[in-house]
């Protein structure tokens, strides 16, 4: 409630397409790609490289797993994805969560299994 812009951020374009196919069965949303010039309020699915410099009321990281964000060079992508949220950040992990979260204090978030 009160969230006008919600971004589901994925690491790759391929992951965006998969997420979009799955999520469109449950809610109205738009898939953003490099051809998209503008977007309105609502829920969007966007790759992290296109989300750089844009803020959203809420962000959902589609897969914050170790498989997706393991290498040191992927730390910046993960950081970029997480810092797009102005009010709410939700991380989902398809498997073990990325080790980049190890430095985050447990009192900063709620973990649900």
C-alpha positions in Angstrom: 0.0 0.0 0.0 1.3 3.4 -0.9 4.0 2.0 -3.2 3.7 3.4 -6.7 6.7 1.9 -8.3 7.8 -1.7 -7.6 10.8 -3.2 -9.5 11.5 -6.9 -9.7 15.2 -6.8 -10.4 17.0 -9.7 -12.1 20.6 -10.2 -12.9 20.2 -11.0 -16.6 17.7 -10.4 -19.4 17.1 -14.1 -19.5 16.2 -14.2 -15.8 13.9 -11.2 -16.4 12.0 -13.1 -19.1 11.7 -16.2 -16.9 10.5 -14.0 -13.9 8.0 -12.1 -16.1 6.5 -15.4 -17.5 6.1 -16.7 -14.0 4.8 -13.5 -12.3 2.4 -12.3 -15.0 0.2 -15.2 -14.0 -0.3 -13.6 -10.6 -0.2 -9.8 -11.1 -0.2 -7.1 -13.8 3.4 -6.1 -14.6 5.6 -4.9 -17.5 8.9 -6.3 -18.8 11.5 -3.6 -19.3 14.3 -4.0 -21.8 16.8 -1.8 -23.6 14.1 -0.8 -26.1 11.8 0.6 -23.4 11.9 4.4 -23.4 9.6 5.2 -20.5 7.6 3.4 -17.9 4.6 4.2 -15.7 3.8 3.4 -12.2 3.2 -0.2 -11.2 5.2 -3.3 -11.2 8.0 -3.8 -13.6 10.6 -6.6 -14.2 14.0 -5.1 -15.1 17.6 -6.3 -15.4 20.0 -4.7 -13.0 22.1 -3.1 -15.7 19.0 -1.0 -16.8 18.0 -0.2 -13.2 21.2 1.7 -12.5 20.4 5.3 -11.6 16.7 4.7 -11.1 15.0 4.5 -7.7 11.8 2.6 -6.9 9.4 2.7 -3.9 10.1 -1.0 -3.5 12.5 -3.5 -4.9 12.3 -7.3 -5.1 15.6 -9.0 -5.9 14.3 -12.1 -7.8 17.2 -14.4 -6.9 19.8 -13.2 -4.4 21.4 -16.6 -4.3 25.1 -17.6 -4.1 24.7 -19.1 -7.6 23.7 -15.7 -9.0 26.0 -13.4 -7.0 29.1 -15.3 -6.2 32.1 -13.7 -7.9 33.7 -10.5 -6.6 32.9 -8.7 -9.8 29.2 -9.4 -9.2 29.2 -7.5 -5.9 28.7 -4.2 -7.7 25.7 -5.6 -9.5 24.2 -6.9 -6.3 24.9 -3.6 -4.5 23.3 -1.7 -7.4 20.2 -3.8 -7.3 19.8 -3.5 -3.5 20.3 0.3 -3.5 17.5 1.0 -6.0 14.9 0.7 -3.2 13.7 3.9 -1.5 11.4 2.3 1.1 11.3 -1.5 0.9 13.7 -4.1 -0.2 12.8 -7.8 -0.5 15.3 -10.5 -1.4 14.4 -13.9 -2.5 16.9 -16.7 -3.0 16.6 -19.8 -5.1 19.0 -21.7 -3.0 21.7 -20.5 -0.5 21.7 -16.7 -0.2 24.8 -14.8 -1.6 27.7 -14.5 0.8 27.6 -10.7 0.1 24.9 -10.6 2.8 27.2 -12.1 5.4 28.3 -8.6 6.5 24.8 -7.4 7.1 23.8 -7.3 10.8 20.9 -9.7 11.6 18.9 -6.8 13.2 18.8 -5.0 9.9 16.5 -7.6 8.2 14.0 -10.3 8.8 14.8 -13.7 7.4 12.0 -16.1 6.4 12.4 -19.6 5.2 
